[in-house]
Amino acid sequence: MPDFGLLNWTIVGAFMLSSLILGFVMSSKVKSAQDFNLGTRTSPWWAIGISVIATYVSALSFLGGPAWAYGTGMSAFIIHMNYPIVIFTVIVVFMPFFFNAGVVSIYEYLEQRFGVAARSTMSAIFVVTQVITSASVLTATSVVITFATGLDVHISIVLMTAVVLIYTMHGGMNAVIWTDVSQAVVLFVGASIVLWNVFHAVSPVSGAMHQLAEAGRLSVFNTNLDFTVAPTVWAGLGAMALFHITVYGGNQVMVQRALAAKSIGDAKKSYLMMGFIAFFIYFSFFFIGALLFIYYKGRTFSQPNEIILVFAQSLKIPGLLGILAAAILAASMSSLASAFNSLSTIAVTDFYKRFFNRSASDQHYLRSARVLTVMFGLATIPVSFAFVGSGGSILERLSEVGSFFVGAQLAMFGLGFLSKHANEKGLLVGVVAGFAVLLVVVYGAPPLGIAPTKVAWPWYVVIGGGVNISVAWIASVLLGGFQKEWHVQTVPGQIRKFRESGRPEKEGGWYVVPGRVDTACWVLLGFFACTLAAMLWFSNSGMM
């Protein structure tokens, strides 16, 4: 890449400085540990919704989506078409439990339902996998920033971590939410500029789509039953729907934003925003990659994730590389800030306060949260450095290992909500069994003569979760017997509780009892049906 230039550096510098300033402004509102973890509950639902979106749409999505579509075509988009189903499930089942209980850590629910061992197990899994995920995002972003600017990758890692830590440590959840809003604006401005110029570069778009259709790269719906292929209808709308349900319903990083809302209605509306908007965001990312395949005539890139930057550089638009660099930073910084805040929240709430110091002052817990935020940020740096020297294959393998635990999350929350007979001992047996079976399926067991399979990673949640749920239920019955009554922390138990107490099932027009479906959620399912129809038309449009 050519010299980054003063204008581009100025744009990036201004973006980083604005994030720091916003963090310091928000720090004046942080008076307690509750403020740090959940904000002051004054943020509007749309800001929380944007934060939810920005947290999950990292630089890996912004760069990896186009790169994936460049390599395989639009079939990869099916992996991200399941969000309406996901958000519907999370709003109807997950969210009422967490919001009604007034918890800071969503894993506190597991203690209420099963016991402290279940809570601690899932909290520990979260901490380990989130540090790995954060390091992966940090490394991938820094490598691309190095490609664009020439800045040493290790310096990029340290600088980005430092900026994120400063505004997250001072401003807490308020800073996370509002910096997410500003960063989302930068991200989508950058993506829109790229999409607009790609349209012009391949004009007429109808001709490009015809070429994609002829190359077999336009269809979104791959109905192949080959379970070694990731982007199929069955993986995208089945396995990945379960995967994303655990991400949005059973992951502290995502749910903590909703818990910062003023009311359950605002929490649900913030998630509904993701349900309606995700389709357009991810479609844009993947469509950019598909069109660039036509623009570059299928040329092979040594670093596919840098396709957008290579294209942007070729346009020679002053300041564009700076905007894209800021957009990439914005995407990753929003994910990292959310992760660091949630990691410190879990460390203080689920471990330090739960086991070591239960009677300290609120100010003590606030200081502890800030110290732990820094510690987790610093812990991520050496892991990121190791990733730089290890190469992409290690990153991919670690992503696979992280996905091993999704089945455990699905099983714990799923059985907690919907099973009458599940208990803590059976649940822990199921976690071990699910993890062990998945290890054998993916890596084999050479001493036993069992060879590894080539099953695609989206199916890990189905395999791990299926084994986990089955074994946990059987072990629960063997160890604890059949239960006569539904636990109060199950869906039927909550419905019974509301009915017996005479408490209204709705507040502000939104259901507060799990298992009840709000009108907006039915609309979301209707929207999902429309997106399926639209993609069927799109997949065939190149042949018309």
MISE-266012 format. One record per residue (C-alpha): residue in three letters; x, y, z; residue number from 1. Coordinates in Angstrom, 2 decimals. Layout:
BEGIN
 res       x       y       z   n
 ALA       X       Y       Z NUM
...
END
This chain:
BEGIN
 res       x       y       z   n
 MET    0.00    0.00    0.00   1
 PRO    1.19    3.58   -0.63   2
 ASP    1.93    6.09    2.13   3
 PHE   -1.18    6.52    4.27   4
 GLY   -0.97   10.29    4.06   5
 LEU   -1.68   13.20    6.41   6
 LEU   -5.40   13.46    5.58   7
 ASN   -6.04    9.80    6.35   8
 TRP   -4.05    9.98    9.59   9
 THR   -6.01   13.08   10.59  10
 ILE   -9.32   11.25   10.06  11
 VAL   -8.18    8.25   12.11  12
 GLY   -6.70   10.47   14.83  13
 ALA   -9.89   12.53   15.10  14
 PHE  -11.96    9.37   15.41  15
 MET   -9.78    7.95   18.18  16
 LEU   -9.71   11.27   20.04  17
 SER  -13.50   11.63   19.85  18
 SER  -13.92    8.17   21.42  19
 LEU  -11.66    9.16   24.30  20
 ILE  -13.47   12.45   24.85  21
 LEU  -16.86   10.75   24.87  22
 GLY  -15.60    8.24   27.44  23
 PHE  -14.41   11.01   29.76  24
 VAL  -17.70   12.90   29.35  25
 MET  -19.66    9.78   30.32  26
 SER  -17.39    9.12   33.33  27
 SER  -19.11   11.92   35.24  28
 LYS  -22.30    9.81   35.30  29
 VAL  -20.62    6.76   36.84  30
 LYS  -21.23    6.96   40.60  31
 SER  -21.62    3.28   41.48  32
 ALA  -20.79   -0.24   40.35  33
 GLN  -24.36   -0.49   39.03  34
 ASP  -23.75    2.57   36.85  35
 PHE  -20.54    1.02   35.55  36
 ASN  -22.14   -2.32   34.72  37
 LEU  -25.55   -1.23   33.43  38
 GLY  -25.24    2.52   32.95  39
 THR  -27.71    4.91   34.53  40
 ARG  -30.64    3.32   32.65  41
 THR  -31.23    6.59   30.82  42
 SER  -30.06    5.56   27.34  43
 PRO  -32.87    5.48   24.74  44
 TRP  -33.80    2.11   23.28  45
 TRP  -32.52    3.03   19.82  46
 ALA  -29.04    3.79   21.19  47
 ILE  -28.98    0.45   22.99  48
 GLY  -30.19   -1.21   19.78  49
 ILE  -27.36    0.34   17.78  50
 SER  -24.95   -0.80   20.49  51
 VAL  -26.27   -4.36   20.18  52
 ILE  -25.71   -4.24   16.43  53
 ALA  -22.26   -2.65   16.68  54
 THR  -21.12   -5.15   19.31  55
 TYR  -21.68   -8.14   17.03  56
 VAL  -20.75   -6.52   13.72  57
 SER  -16.99   -6.47   14.29  58
 ALA  -14.24   -5.88   11.77  59
 LEU  -14.33   -9.62   11.12  60
 SER  -17.83   -9.11    9.67  61
 PHE  -16.97   -5.91    7.80  62
 LEU  -13.90   -7.48    6.19  63
 GLY  -14.70  -11.19    6.43  64
 GLY  -18.19  -10.97    4.90  65
 PRO  -16.98   -9.58    1.57  66
 ALA  -14.00  -11.95    1.61  67
 TRP  -16.26  -14.96    2.20  68
 ALA  -18.65  -13.95   -0.59  69
 TYR  -15.70  -13.26   -2.89  70
 GLY  -14.60  -16.87   -2.39  71
 THR  -17.92  -18.73   -2.36  72
 GLY  -20.60  -16.37   -3.65  73
 MET  -23.87  -15.27   -2.03  74
 SER  -24.59  -18.71   -0.52  75
 ALA  -22.57  -17.61    2.52  76
 PHE  -25.23  -15.00    3.31  77
 ILE  -27.61  -17.72    4.51  78
 ILE  -25.52  -17.94    7.71  79
 HIS  -26.84  -14.49    8.69  80
 MET  -30.45  -14.71    7.53  81
 ASN  -31.67  -16.30   10.75  82
 TYR  -31.71  -13.18   12.95  83
 PRO  -35.51  -12.73   12.97  84
 ILE  -35.90  -16.28   14.31  85
 VAL  -33.11  -15.66   16.80  86
 ILE  -34.43  -12.34   18.10  87
 PHE  -37.98  -13.74   18.30  88
 THR  -36.76  -16.58   20.55  89
 VAL  -34.58  -14.38   22.74  90
 ILE  -37.31  -11.77   23.31  91
 VAL  -40.07  -14.30   24.01  92
 VAL  -38.08  -16.72   26.19  93
 PHE  -34.74  -15.35   27.45  94
 MET  -35.24  -11.67   28.11  95
 PRO  -38.14  -11.77   30.60  96
 PHE  -36.16  -14.05   32.95  97
 PHE  -33.13  -11.77   33.06  98
 PHE  -35.00   -8.47   33.20  99
 ASN  -37.55   -9.54   35.83 100
 ALA  -34.85  -10.93   38.12 101
 GLY  -32.97   -7.62   38.07 102
 VAL  -29.67   -9.43   37.60 103
 VAL  -26.39   -7.86   36.49 104
 SER  -24.89  -11.19   35.39 105
 ILE  -27.17  -13.36   33.27 106
 TYR  -25.43  -16.41   34.74 107
 GLU  -26.99  -15.52   38.09 108
 TYR  -30.15  -17.01   36.60 109
 LEU  -28.41  -20.39   36.45 110
 GLU  -27.76  -20.24   40.19 111
 GLN  -31.42  -19.42   40.84 112
 ARG  -32.50  -22.31   38.62 113
 PHE  -29.83  -24.95   39.33 114
 GLY  -27.13  -23.86   41.78 115
 VAL  -23.84  -22.06   42.22 116
 ALA  -21.79  -24.69   40.36 117
 ALA  -23.82  -24.21   37.18 118
 ARG  -23.41  -20.45   37.42 119
 SER  -19.67  -20.63   38.06 120
 THR  -19.09  -23.14   35.27 121
 MET  -20.80  -21.04   32.65 122
 SER  -19.19  -17.82   33.93 123
 ALA  -15.74  -19.41   33.69 124
 ILE  -16.45  -20.64   30.16 125
 PHE  -17.54  -17.13   29.23 126
 VAL  -14.37  -15.54   30.59 127
 VAL  -12.02  -17.94   28.78 128
 THR  -13.81  -17.89   25.42 129
 GLN  -14.36  -14.12   25.49 130
 VAL  -10.67  -13.38   26.09 131
 ILE   -9.83  -15.60   23.10 132
 THR  -12.52  -13.96   20.97 133
 SER  -11.36  -10.47   21.92 134
 ALA   -7.77  -11.34   21.09 135
 SER   -8.88  -12.72   17.70 136
 VAL  -10.78   -9.52   16.87 137
 LEU   -7.89   -7.37   18.06 138
 THR   -5.31   -9.27   16.01 139
 ALA   -7.35   -9.44   12.82 140
 THR   -8.06   -5.72   12.99 141
 SER   -4.47   -4.77   13.75 142
 VAL   -3.14   -6.82   10.84 143
 VAL   -5.47   -5.00    8.45 144
 ILE   -4.68   -1.59    9.96 145
 THR   -1.00   -2.40    9.50 146
 PHE   -1.68   -3.27    5.86 147
 ALA   -3.45    0.08    5.33 148
 THR   -1.19    2.40    7.33 149
 GLY    2.18    0.67    7.58 150
 LEU    2.05    0.90   11.39 151
 ASP    3.68   -2.08   13.14 152
 VAL    1.06   -4.67   14.03 153
 HIS    2.20   -4.92   17.66 154
 ILE    1.97   -1.16   18.06 155
 SER   -1.51   -1.26   16.52 156
 ILE   -2.60   -3.86   19.07 157
 VAL   -1.30   -1.87   22.02 158
 LEU   -2.69    1.47   20.84 159
 MET   -6.15    0.13   20.07 160
 THR   -6.32   -1.70   23.40 161
 ALA   -5.18    1.41   25.27 162
 VAL   -7.84    3.65   23.71 163
 VAL  -10.62    1.14   24.33 164
 LEU   -9.52    0.58   27.93 165
 ILE   -9.36    4.28   28.72 166
 TYR  -12.90    5.16   27.69 167
 THR  -14.39    1.85   28.90 168
 MET  -12.71    2.04   32.31 169
 HIS  -13.85    5.62   32.90 170
 GLY  -17.29    5.70   31.31 171
 GLY  -18.53    2.15   31.92 172
 MET  -21.68    1.00   30.12 173
 ASN  -22.80    4.53   29.25 174
 ALA  -19.53    5.10   27.41 175
 VAL  -19.80    1.71   25.70 176
 ILE  -23.31    2.42   24.43 177
 TRP  -22.69    5.94   23.15 178
 THR  -19.27    5.23   21.64 179
 ASP  -20.93    2.24   19.93 180
 VAL  -23.46    4.67   18.41 181
 SER  -20.77    6.98   17.04 182
 GLN  -18.65    4.05   15.88 183
 ALA  -21.62    2.45   14.11 184
 VAL  -22.15    5.68   12.16 185
 VAL  -18.51    5.63   11.02 186
 LEU  -18.74    1.93   10.12 187
 PHE  -21.86    2.24    8.00 188
 VAL  -20.68    5.42    6.29 189
 GLY  -17.54    3.56    5.26 190
 ALA  -19.49    0.53    4.06 191
 SER  -21.94    2.72    2.13 192
 ILE  -19.13    4.52    0.33 193
 VAL  -17.59    1.20   -0.70 194
 LEU  -20.94   -0.23   -1.85 195
 TRP  -21.75    2.89   -3.89 196
 ASN  -18.37    2.77   -5.66 197
 VAL  -18.60   -0.98   -6.26 198
 PHE  -21.95   -0.43   -7.99 199
 HIS  -20.33    2.13  -10.29 200
 ALA  -17.28   -0.04  -10.87 201
 VAL  -19.31   -3.02  -12.16 202
 SER  -22.07   -0.97  -13.83 203
 PRO  -24.51   -2.09  -15.06 204
 VAL  -25.24   -4.13  -11.95 205
 SER  -27.73   -6.28  -13.89 206
 GLY  -24.88   -7.45  -16.09 207
 ALA  -22.73   -8.27  -13.06 208
 MET  -25.58  -10.26  -11.54 209
 HIS  -25.99  -12.19  -14.78 210
 GLN  -22.29  -13.06  -14.65 211
 LEU  -22.64  -14.15  -11.01 212
 ALA  -25.58  -16.35  -11.95 213
 GLU  -23.62  -17.96  -14.78 214
 ALA  -20.75  -18.63  -12.36 215
 GLY  -23.17  -20.20   -9.85 216
 ARG  -22.44  -17.50   -7.26 217
 LEU  -25.74  -15.66   -7.04 218
 SER  -27.99  -18.19   -5.29 219
 VAL  -28.38  -17.74   -1.53 220
 PHE  -30.03  -21.14   -1.04 221
 ASN  -27.66  -24.09   -1.17 222
 THR  -29.86  -27.12   -0.41 223
 ASN  -26.96  -29.58   -0.43 224
 LEU  -27.24  -32.06    2.45 225
 ASP  -23.45  -32.27    2.73 226
 PHE  -22.74  -31.56    6.42 227
 THR  -19.10  -30.73    5.65 228
 VAL  -20.23  -27.54    3.88 229
 ALA  -20.89  -24.53    6.15 230
 PRO  -23.11  -22.24    4.01 231
 THR  -26.18  -24.38    3.35 232
 VAL  -29.85  -23.71    4.05 233
 TRP  -29.83  -26.37    6.76 234
 ALA  -26.76  -24.95    8.47 235
 GLY  -27.82  -21.33    8.08 236
 LEU  -31.46  -21.53    9.15 237
 GLY  -31.04  -24.48   11.50 238
 ALA  -27.64  -24.92   13.14 239
 MET  -26.62  -21.26   12.96 240
 ALA  -30.01  -20.15   14.29 241
 LEU  -29.25  -22.16   17.44 242
 PHE  -25.73  -20.73   17.48 243
 HIS  -26.97  -17.14   17.28 244
 ILE  -29.67  -17.77   19.89 245
 THR  -26.91  -18.57   22.38 246
 VAL  -24.94  -15.51   21.25 247
 TYR  -27.85  -13.10   21.70 248
 GLY  -29.61  -14.86   24.57 249
 GLY  -26.92  -16.68   26.56 250
 ASN  -23.91  -14.38   26.20 251
 GLN  -23.27  -11.65   28.76 252
 VAL  -21.71   -9.29   26.20 253
 MET  -24.94   -9.05   24.21 254
 VAL  -27.58   -9.24   26.94 255
 GLN  -25.89   -6.72   29.24 256
 ARG  -26.93   -3.95   26.85 257
 ALA  -30.61   -4.89   27.11 258
 LEU  -30.35   -5.01   30.91 259
 ALA  -29.29   -1.34   30.79 260
 ALA  -32.66   -0.33   29.28 261
 LYS  -35.25    1.69   31.21 262
 SER  -37.92   -0.99   30.90 263
 ILE  -38.49   -4.42   29.42 264
 GLY  -40.30   -2.72   26.52 265
 ASP  -37.18   -0.69   25.70 266
 ALA  -35.03   -3.81   26.07 267
 LYS  -37.22   -5.70   23.61 268
 LYS  -37.29   -2.79   21.15 269
 SER  -33.49   -2.57   21.21 270
 TYR  -33.26   -6.23   20.21 271
 LEU  -36.01   -5.90   17.62 272
 MET  -33.85   -3.30   15.88 273
 MET  -31.23   -6.00   15.29 274
 GLY  -33.92   -8.40   14.10 275
 PHE  -35.11   -6.00   11.40 276
 ILE  -31.81   -4.38   10.38 277
 ALA  -29.30   -7.27   10.42 278
 PHE  -30.61   -8.57    7.09 279
 PHE  -29.71   -5.36    5.27 280
 ILE  -26.32   -4.97    6.99 281
 TYR  -25.06   -8.45    6.20 282
 PHE  -26.59   -8.51    2.73 283
 SER  -24.60   -5.36    1.93 284
 PHE  -21.35   -6.89    3.21 285
 PHE  -21.78  -10.10    1.21 286
 PHE  -23.05   -8.36   -1.92 287
 ILE  -19.93   -6.16   -1.92 288
 GLY  -17.78   -9.30   -1.98 289
 ALA  -19.81  -10.93   -4.74 290
 LEU  -19.62   -7.82   -6.95 291
 LEU  -15.89   -7.46   -6.34 292
 PHE  -15.48  -11.00   -7.67 293
 ILE  -16.82   -9.70  -10.98 294
 TYR  -14.75   -6.51  -10.81 295
 TYR  -11.49   -8.41  -10.23 296
 LYS  -12.52  -11.27  -12.56 297
 GLY  -11.93  -13.87   -9.85 298
 ARG   -8.35  -12.80   -9.21 299
 THR   -6.71  -14.59   -6.26 300
 PHE   -5.71  -12.45   -3.27 301
 SER   -3.08  -13.60   -0.77 302
 GLN   -5.04  -11.79    1.96 303
 PRO   -8.77  -11.94    1.05 304
 ASN   -9.77   -9.85    4.10 305
 GLU   -7.97   -6.88    2.55 306
 ILE  -10.03   -6.85   -0.67 307
 ILE  -12.03   -3.81    0.43 308
 LEU   -8.86   -1.83    1.22 309
 VAL   -7.25   -2.80   -2.09 310
 PHE  -10.39   -1.64   -3.92 311
 ALA  -10.57    1.59   -1.92 312
 GLN   -6.93    2.38   -2.65 313
 SER   -7.51    1.89   -6.37 314
 LEU  -10.27    4.55   -6.32 315
 LYS   -7.77    7.23   -5.22 316
 ILE  -10.47    9.20   -3.38 317
 PRO   -8.81   11.57   -0.85 318
 GLY   -9.53   10.50    2.71 319
 LEU  -11.33    7.27    1.78 320
 LEU   -8.67    5.00    3.25 321
 GLY   -8.80    7.04    6.44 322
 ILE  -12.58    6.64    6.62 323
 LEU  -12.31    2.88    6.04 324
 ALA   -9.50    2.53    8.58 325
 ALA  -11.68    4.41   11.08 326
 ALA  -14.63    2.17   10.14 327
 ILE  -12.57   -0.97   10.75 328
 LEU  -11.36    0.45   14.06 329
 ALA  -14.92    1.41   14.97 330
 ALA  -16.22   -2.09   14.29 331
 SER  -13.58   -3.72   16.47 332
 MET  -13.47   -1.12   19.23 333
 SER  -17.20   -1.48   19.82 334
 SER  -16.79   -5.25   20.18 335
 LEU  -13.76   -4.92   22.45 336
 ALA  -15.30   -2.27   24.70 337
 SER  -18.38   -4.42   25.21 338
 ALA  -16.23   -7.47   25.92 339
 PHE  -13.97   -5.74   28.47 340
 ASN  -16.96   -4.25   30.29 341
 SER  -18.78   -7.59   30.43 342
 LEU  -15.66   -9.50   31.48 343
 SER  -15.12   -7.19   34.45 344
 THR  -18.83   -7.40   35.32 345
 ILE  -18.73  -11.20   35.42 346
 ALA  -15.42  -11.29   37.32 347
 VAL  -16.72   -8.98   40.04 348
 THR  -20.32  -10.25   40.25 349
 ASP  -19.88  -13.98   39.74 350
 PHE  -16.51  -14.56   41.39 351
 TYR  -15.06  -11.74   43.51 352
 LYS  -18.31  -10.61   45.14 353
 ARG  -19.83  -14.11   45.20 354
 PHE  -16.89  -15.97   46.80 355
 PHE  -14.30  -13.56   48.21 356
 ASN  -15.79  -10.28   49.43 357
 ARG  -19.56  -10.14   49.81 358
 SER  -19.85   -7.14   52.13 359
 ALA  -17.63   -4.41   50.66 360
 SER  -18.90   -0.95   49.79 361
 ASP  -20.33   -0.11   46.38 362
 GLN  -17.37    2.16   45.69 363
 HIS  -15.05   -0.77   46.36 364
 TYR  -16.83   -2.87   43.74 365
 LEU  -16.70    0.05   41.30 366
 ARG  -12.93    0.33   41.76 367
 SER  -12.63   -3.44   41.40 368
 ALA  -14.60   -3.38   38.14 369
 ARG  -12.31   -0.69   36.72 370
 VAL   -9.15   -2.52   37.79 371
 LEU  -10.40   -5.78   36.30 372
 THR  -11.32   -4.00   33.06 373
 VAL   -7.67   -2.99   32.72 374
 MET   -6.46   -6.45   33.69 375
 PHE   -8.58   -8.17   31.06 376
 GLY   -7.43   -5.66   28.44 377
 LEU   -3.80   -6.28   29.34 378
 ALA   -4.36  -10.06   29.35 379
 THR   -5.68   -9.86   25.80 380
 ILE   -2.49   -8.24   24.45 381
 PRO   -0.07  -11.21   24.82 382
 VAL   -2.70  -13.58   23.41 383
 SER   -3.05  -11.23   20.44 384
 PHE    0.74  -11.15   20.00 385
 ALA    0.80  -14.95   19.94 386
 PHE   -1.88  -14.95   17.25 387
 VAL    0.21  -12.62   15.07 388
 GLY    3.04  -15.12   14.93 389
 SER    0.83  -18.18   14.69 390
 GLY   -1.03  -17.35   11.50 391
 GLY   -4.63  -17.66   10.38 392
 SER   -4.89  -21.42   10.85 393
 ILE   -4.48  -21.02   14.61 394
 LEU   -7.16  -18.35   14.67 395
 GLU   -9.52  -20.66   12.82 396
 ARG   -8.77  -23.55   15.16 397
 LEU   -9.34  -21.37   18.23 398
 SER  -12.66  -20.24   16.78 399
 GLU  -13.63  -23.89   16.47 400
 VAL  -12.62  -24.55   20.07 401
 GLY  -14.68  -21.55   21.20 402
 SER  -17.71  -22.91   19.36 403
 PHE  -17.43  -26.14   21.38 404
 PHE  -18.96  -24.36   24.36 405
 VAL  -21.98  -23.00   22.50 406
 GLY  -23.73  -26.33   23.00 407
 ALA  -23.18  -26.05   26.76 408
 GLN  -24.76  -22.59   26.79 409
 LEU  -27.70  -23.78   24.74 410
 ALA  -28.25  -26.80   26.98 411
 MET  -27.98  -24.94   30.29 412
 PHE  -30.40  -22.18   29.38 413
 GLY  -32.67  -24.40   27.27 414
 LEU  -33.08  -27.00   30.02 415
 GLY  -33.39  -24.27   32.59 416
 PHE  -36.29  -22.64   30.76 417
 LEU  -38.11  -25.68   29.41 418
 SER  -37.30  -28.81   31.46 419
 LYS  -39.17  -29.92   34.59 420
 HIS  -36.68  -32.61   35.62 421
 ALA  -33.21  -31.13   34.87 422
 ASN  -30.97  -30.54   37.90 423
 GLU  -27.47  -29.22   38.51 424
 LYS  -25.64  -32.55   38.79 425
 GLY  -27.18  -33.85   35.60 426
 LEU  -26.45  -30.58   33.86 427
 LEU  -22.73  -30.71   34.69 428
 VAL  -22.52  -34.33   33.52 429
 GLY  -24.11  -33.22   30.26 430
 VAL  -21.57  -30.41   29.79 431
 VAL  -18.66  -32.84   30.12 432
 ALA  -20.32  -35.40   27.81 433
 GLY  -21.16  -32.83   25.14 434
 PHE  -17.64  -31.45   25.12 435
 ALA  -16.06  -34.93   25.03 436
 VAL  -18.23  -36.15   22.15 437
 LEU  -17.53  -33.02   20.15 438
 LEU  -13.78  -33.46   20.64 439
 VAL  -14.02  -36.99   19.27 440
 VAL  -16.19  -35.92   16.32 441
 VAL  -13.88  -33.07   15.32 442
 TYR  -10.44  -34.44   16.20 443
 GLY  -11.06  -38.18   16.44 444
 ALA   -9.70  -40.57   19.06 445
 PRO   -6.58  -42.26   17.58 446
 PRO   -6.06  -44.65   20.56 447
 LEU   -9.56  -45.99   19.90 448
 GLY   -9.11  -46.06   16.15 449
 ILE  -11.69  -43.28   15.62 450
 ALA  -10.82  -40.89   12.80 451
 PRO  -11.91  -37.23   12.84 452
 THR  -14.85  -36.17   10.71 453
 LYS  -15.04  -33.17    8.41 454
 VAL  -18.34  -31.88    9.74 455
 ALA  -18.67  -28.11    9.23 456
 TRP  -18.34  -25.94   12.33 457
 PRO  -21.96  -24.61   12.36 458
 TRP  -23.06  -28.14   13.29 459
 TYR  -20.94  -28.14   16.46 460
 VAL  -23.79  -26.50   18.36 461
 VAL  -26.21  -29.19   17.20 462
 ILE  -23.86  -32.06   18.08 463
 GLY  -22.59  -30.60   21.36 464
 GLY  -25.96  -29.23   22.38 465
 GLY  -27.86  -32.39   21.41 466
 VAL  -25.53  -34.66   23.38 467
 ASN  -25.45  -32.22   26.26 468
 ILE  -29.23  -31.95   26.55 469
 SER  -29.84  -35.69   26.16 470
 VAL  -27.19  -36.76   28.67 471
 ALA  -28.09  -33.99   31.12 472
 TRP  -31.77  -34.94   31.12 473
 ILE  -31.07  -38.65   31.60 474
 ALA  -28.45  -37.99   34.30 475
 SER  -30.81  -35.58   36.08 476
 VAL  -33.54  -38.21   36.26 477
 LEU  -31.10  -40.91   37.42 478
 LEU  -29.51  -38.67   40.06 479
 GLY  -32.55  -36.68   41.18 480
 GLY  -35.62  -38.48   39.95 481
 PHE  -38.68  -37.07   38.24 482
 GLN  -39.94  -33.77   39.64 483
 LYS  -43.62  -33.21   40.45 484
 GLU  -43.65  -29.44   40.04 485
 TRP  -42.19  -27.03   37.54 486
 HIS  -39.41  -24.91   39.03 487
 VAL  -40.39  -21.25   39.39 488
 GLN  -37.53  -20.30   37.05 489
 THR  -38.97  -22.24   34.12 490
 VAL  -41.41  -20.88   31.55 491
 PRO  -44.39  -22.82   32.98 492
 GLY  -43.25  -21.89   36.50 493
 GLN  -43.17  -18.19   35.64 494
 ILE  -46.60  -18.32   34.00 495
 ARG  -47.98  -20.00   37.12 496
 LYS  -46.30  -17.42   39.36 497
 PHE  -47.82  -14.51   37.46 498
 ARG  -51.25  -16.13   37.46 499
 GLU  -51.23  -16.91   41.19 500
 SER  -49.87  -13.50   42.21 501
 GLY  -52.33  -11.59   40.05 502
 ARG  -49.48   -9.55   38.58 503
 PRO  -50.27   -8.17   35.11 504
 GLU  -48.55  -10.03   32.30 505
 LYS  -47.86   -6.76   30.48 506
 GLU  -46.10   -3.54   31.45 507
 GLY  -46.29   -0.59   29.10 508
 GLY  -47.89   -2.80   26.45 509
 TRP  -45.09   -5.43   26.50 510
 TYR  -45.18   -8.90   28.03 511
 VAL  -43.04   -9.34   31.13 512
 VAL  -43.85  -13.04   31.48 513
 PRO  -41.80  -15.49   29.35 514
 GLY  -43.55  -17.55   26.72 515
 ARG  -45.93  -14.79   25.63 516
 VAL  -45.48  -13.29   22.16 517
 ASP  -45.68   -9.52   21.61 518
 THR  -47.32   -8.24   18.43 519
 ALA  -44.01   -6.83   17.19 520
 CYS  -42.49  -10.32   17.37 521
 TRP  -45.20  -11.68   15.07 522
 VAL  -44.39   -8.82   12.69 523
 LEU  -40.73   -9.87   12.87 524
 LEU  -41.63  -13.39   11.72 525
 GLY  -43.61  -11.87    8.87 526
 PHE  -40.56   -9.84    7.94 527
 PHE  -38.50  -13.05    7.95 528
 ALA  -40.92  -14.64    5.47 529
 CYS  -40.56  -11.57    3.25 530
 THR  -36.74  -11.79    3.32 531
 LEU  -36.90  -15.44    2.27 532
 ALA  -39.15  -14.52   -0.65 533
 ALA  -36.89  -11.60   -1.58 534
 MET  -33.80  -13.82   -1.60 535
 LEU  -35.58  -16.43   -3.73 536
 TRP  -36.27  -13.68   -6.25 537
 PHE  -32.71  -12.36   -5.94 538
 SER  -31.19  -15.81   -6.47 539
 ASN  -33.04  -16.14   -9.77 540
 SER  -32.84  -12.51  -10.91 541
 GLY  -29.53  -12.95  -12.70 542
 MET  -31.12  -15.44  -15.09 543
 MET  -33.98  -13.16  -16.11 544
END
